[in-house]
Amino acid sequence: MRDAVIVDAVRTAVGKRNGSLARLHSASLSAHVLKALADRTGLDPALVDDVIWGCAAPVGMQTGCIGRSAVLAAGWPETVPGVTIDRQCGSSQQAVHFAAMGVVSGQYDVAVAGGVEMMSAVPPSLTALDGRYGEPHGPDVWDRYDGVRFHQGVGAQLIADEYGITRTELDQHGLDSHARAARAIDEGRFKGQIAPITVTDEDGTERVFDTDEGVRRGSTLEKLASLKPAYAEHGSITAGNASQISDGTGALLITTSEFARSQGWTPMARIHTAVVTGTDPVTMLKGPIPATAKALKKAGLTLDDIGVYEINEAFASVTLAWLRETGADYARMNPDGGAMAIGHPIGGSGARIMTTLVHHMRDHGIRYGLQSMCEGGGMANATILELL
């Protein structure tokens, strides 16, 4: 039987909005990780049957099929195709799923999955985080939900209220994310997964960018408590307990065990189980809860079998609600920090998170890891990886 394995996974460091990566084109940034992936593995790009690329805001520089543009920008053969998919924040996690489907079914022997988002270059009104997000859905969807405008921030606040999660709990989770990410940076845990890139600052100075720049050190609960609520006058969701607007990209090389052996590659992990599900689009962000249950059932595993979980920190209420529903171990969730600290380049986040997950599993000898992400419109992917 054919399987789907991850040979290697690589990402850029994540840049803050209008930060170190902001002057790069999305295609150039994507090309950087494609080239890094080939260099790290000795991959002949001509072997790649498809590049499946996630992007949640395919506007501006990200139009025109950014997946294809990335291939051309990398200097790969013109025979290598590329496609762009949008499942909102889960776009590049879905790219991994599609790549796995392709190699298991025999339609591909080699695929590259990943994604990119340059949120610095995308007008806020065109991203999934904007208050006008409800407008594209059309009158039939509006009528179905009584004119409610879908908004992720509002959904996050509704989840905090539903689960009775306090402002202090949310802020503490934010502090923990930054502390974990800072520790991971200090201990060099990300070095093996990041492809350094040369960037040019506004003054023309060139430098190497290789460290996630959204991580904050030295904050306190008192400082976070001073931040104003973002989505309700007396709400609890603030900039301190929400993900950051970011730039970044990541890529994974996916093939079968048999083909990997033919190339002399030693795979890192097998894509054991991959699912996607929908949930209500008003609270929107509760999808990782049913997606996790669906993945575990399909895999024949329990949460106790999973050594590490990467649940995207779109908002602290999302991950804390997931913890309450699943009874999972807080220490196993996002042990190297999450999107509140590292950042959330939406269409590229799935690849960033899976890269972090598979390297963490390898570095710590963890057999099973699970990843899930909430997504715009009320959806979620979940993936279980098995260490090889």
ChimeraX attribute file (.defattr): number of C-alpha atoms within 10 A of each C-alpha:
attribute: neighborCount
match mode: 1-to-1
recipient: residues
	/A:1	7
	/A:2	14
	/A:3	18
	/A:4	27
	/A:5	29
	/A:6	29
	/A:7	20
	/A:8	22
	/A:9	30
	/A:10	26
	/A:11	34
	/A:12	26
	/A:13	28
	/A:14	31
	/A:15	29
	/A:16	25
	/A:17	20
	/A:18	15
	/A:19	15
	/A:20	24
	/A:21	26
	/A:22	21
	/A:23	15
	/A:24	16
	/A:25	15
	/A:26	30
	/A:27	23
	/A:28	16
	/A:29	23
	/A:30	30
	/A:31	24
	/A:32	22
	/A:33	27
	/A:34	29
	/A:35	19
	/A:36	22
	/A:37	24
	/A:38	14
	/A:39	11
	/A:40	12
	/A:41	16
	/A:42	12
	/A:43	17
	/A:44	12
	/A:45	21
	/A:46	12
	/A:47	14
	/A:48	22
	/A:49	20
	/A:50	23
	/A:51	27
	/A:52	27
	/A:53	34
	/A:54	36
	/A:55	33
	/A:56	28
	/A:57	23
	/A:58	21
	/A:59	16
	/A:60	12
	/A:61	15
	/A:62	22
	/A:63	14
	/A:64	12
	/A:65	18
	/A:66	27
	/A:67	30
	/A:68	20
	/A:69	21
	/A:70	28
	/A:71	26
	/A:72	19
	/A:73	19
	/A:74	19
	/A:75	12
	/A:76	18
	/A:77	14
	/A:78	10
	/A:79	14
	/A:80	16
	/A:81	18
	/A:82	22
	/A:83	18
	/A:84	24
	/A:85	22
	/A:86	18
	/A:87	21
	/A:88	26
	/A:89	30
	/A:90	31
	/A:91	30
	/A:92	36
	/A:93	32
	/A:94	31
	/A:95	31
	/A:96	31
	/A:97	22
	/A:98	17
	/A:99	30
	/A:100	30
	/A:101	16
	/A:102	20
	/A:103	22
	/A:104	18
	/A:105	14
	/A:106	13
	/A:107	13
	/A:108	19
	/A:109	23
	/A:110	26
	/A:111	28
	/A:112	26
	/A:113	31
	/A:114	37
	/A:115	41
	/A:116	35
	/A:117	30
	/A:118	31
	/A:119	26
	/A:120	20
	/A:121	19
	/A:122	16
	/A:123	12
	/A:124	14
	/A:125	11
	/A:126	18
	/A:127	18
	/A:128	22
	/A:129	17
	/A:130	15
	/A:131	18
	/A:132	15
	/A:133	18
	/A:134	17
	/A:135	12
	/A:136	10
	/A:137	12
	/A:138	9
	/A:139	11
	/A:140	10
	/A:141	15
	/A:142	16
	/A:143	10
	/A:144	9
	/A:145	14
	/A:146	9
	/A:147	12
	/A:148	13
	/A:149	18
	/A:150	26
	/A:151	23
	/A:152	27
	/A:153	24
	/A:154	21
	/A:155	22
	/A:156	25
	/A:157	24
	/A:158	21
	/A:159	22
	/A:160	24
	/A:161	14
	/A:162	12
	/A:163	13
	/A:164	12
	/A:165	18
	/A:166	15
	/A:167	21
	/A:168	15
	/A:169	18
	/A:170	26
	/A:171	26
	/A:172	17
	/A:173	24
	/A:174	28
	/A:175	23
	/A:176	19
	/A:177	27
	/A:178	24
	/A:179	21
	/A:180	19
	/A:181	27
	/A:182	21
	/A:183	15
	/A:184	16
	/A:185	17
	/A:186	10
	/A:187	10
	/A:188	11
	/A:189	17
	/A:190	22
	/A:191	14
	/A:192	13
	/A:193	20
	/A:194	24
	/A:195	21
	/A:196	18
	/A:197	18
	/A:198	12
	/A:199	17
	/A:200	17
	/A:201	14
	/A:202	9
	/A:203	6
	/A:204	8
	/A:205	8
	/A:206	11
	/A:207	13
	/A:208	11
	/A:209	20
	/A:210	19
	/A:211	19
	/A:212	21
	/A:213	18
	/A:214	25
	/A:215	23
	/A:216	15
	/A:217	12
	/A:218	8
	/A:219	13
	/A:220	12
	/A:221	16
	/A:222	10
	/A:223	11
	/A:224	20
	/A:225	15
	/A:226	10
	/A:227	14
	/A:228	16
	/A:229	17
	/A:230	16
	/A:231	19
	/A:232	14
	/A:233	8
	/A:234	9
	/A:235	17
	/A:236	26
	/A:237	27
	/A:238	24
	/A:239	17
	/A:240	26
	/A:241	28
	/A:242	26
	/A:243	24
	/A:244	24
	/A:245	22
	/A:246	27
	/A:247	32
	/A:248	30
	/A:249	34
	/A:250	37
	/A:251	35
	/A:252	29
	/A:253	25
	/A:254	30
	/A:255	27
	/A:256	25
	/A:257	20
	/A:258	15
	/A:259	15
	/A:260	18
	/A:261	11
	/A:262	9
	/A:263	12
	/A:264	10
	/A:265	16
	/A:266	15
	/A:267	20
	/A:268	18
	/A:269	25
	/A:270	23
	/A:271	18
	/A:272	20
	/A:273	20
	/A:274	26
	/A:275	18
	/A:276	21
	/A:277	18
	/A:278	19
	/A:279	20
	/A:280	13
	/A:281	21
	/A:282	20
	/A:283	21
	/A:284	26
	/A:285	32
	/A:286	27
	/A:287	27
	/A:288	29
	/A:289	25
	/A:290	21
	/A:291	26
	/A:292	28
	/A:293	16
	/A:294	19
	/A:295	25
	/A:296	22
	/A:297	12
	/A:298	13
	/A:299	14
	/A:300	10
	/A:301	14
	/A:302	12
	/A:303	18
	/A:304	11
	/A:305	13
	/A:306	19
	/A:307	17
	/A:308	27
	/A:309	23
	/A:310	25
	/A:311	25
	/A:312	28
	/A:313	28
	/A:314	26
	/A:315	30
	/A:316	32
	/A:317	33
	/A:318	27
	/A:319	26
	/A:320	22
	/A:321	21
	/A:322	19
	/A:323	16
	/A:324	14
	/A:325	12
	/A:326	14
	/A:327	11
	/A:328	17
	/A:329	14
	/A:330	15
	/A:331	9
	/A:332	14
	/A:333	21
	/A:334	24
	/A:335	20
	/A:336	24
	/A:337	28
	/A:338	27
	/A:339	32
	/A:340	29
	/A:341	30
	/A:342	30
	/A:343	29
	/A:344	31
	/A:345	31
	/A:346	37
	/A:347	35
	/A:348	33
	/A:349	34
	/A:350	33
	/A:351	33
	/A:352	34
	/A:353	25
	/A:354	28
	/A:355	23
	/A:356	24
	/A:357	23
	/A:358	25
	/A:359	21
	/A:360	19
	/A:361	21
	/A:362	15
	/A:363	11
	/A:364	10
	/A:365	12
	/A:366	18
	/A:367	16
	/A:368	23
	/A:369	25
	/A:370	26
	/A:371	26
	/A:372	28
	/A:373	32
	/A:374	31
	/A:375	28
	/A:376	22
	/A:377	23
	/A:378	22
	/A:379	25
	/A:380	30
	/A:381	29
	/A:382	30
	/A:383	27
	/A:384	24
	/A:385	25
	/A:386	21
	/A:387	21
	/A:388	16
